């Protein structure tokens, strides 16, 4: 079967988009892995199938290993950019359904896109992430998917993230966890790296950025409303957390090329 895709990214967190409003294309995990494999010369962090089961668009998101994910903060902005640029949706504010619930986005004709990511919360208990012989303490954060956010004096301490960090306590994350490593910068902004479950290290992570913003607020003893500028390897994102702990993520979303695959 030949399928048409659009390749795009949000702060270099990259995806193949498949426009399938009637949900006629069935992808298995092996096909997703094949699409996302970087060894083939293409590759991406995940696949987003754009479906419309009713009156609203639905984000059917798969990680690069073929596993199903709740949602992706960078990916949903790229999906929204596709819908507006291709004329399937008018610019302005509109919802997209995800496995983590309905998310509202503000999409201008050009420029950065904002998405209300919903409530972010801290789960009781401290976590410890171990990587390359180093051990870091941090926070267990829920953004509709699980995150272990740990703080380092310098990102350079982390080393390679080719393998998933070991996170304690064991059994806390039966379906895996996204792990963020965070450094406070002298100017009050944040720098981060992330290992995403099902994808490995990525250049950016939207839900991870929101988790980082809440964890940094807790770490510094600051109560919302608060805004953080966060620098991932792939670019700059802004997270605003309001007094009800709702997080809004703002950043770029780009569509780069059309590509066909035989699967």
C-alpha angles and dihedrals in degrees: 000000000000117000131187119225139180117219119214144145145207111214087339094305093130136205146175111232119207115193104215108149094169093047093238099142115081113198121190124205093260092055091050091050090050093050092048099043109119091198089073092063095256119060139147143190092253151338124253117198109198109216134172108202093166136340095330136056119255126209109219099190129187127184119233091262090058096255120137116250132198095233144306125234095209093041095052090055090052090049090050091050089053093050093051098039093048093048097246092118134025120243119259130059120342139146132250120196118228136171086261092056137267116330123195119215134193107215121181121194087254136011136033122352125220125208127189101227095190127234122343118203142180118239114216117261136051122265131210124205121198123197132158091355094306125115125207132184124221151133137299106229130183119207095161084291128052126270134179107202116193131180128227134184089232133006086228088073092068100068122184120002094191087121127047113262116247109247127199143239091057114229094029092109110035092172096043131262141243111240122207125192113202136193125191110227124216092247093059095258127115136241122202148177124196140201108202121205109247094014110050121220111354131189091243142353123205099201088041090055090054090049089051091051093054094043091049090051091052092045092053095040093242121146123211144289086080139138128213131192108212127192116207120180088261098052151289125319132177124215122192119192116194129207091273091053094251110150125215118196120202127188147112129298123193135188111208113172149347117243135179125213135190108222 
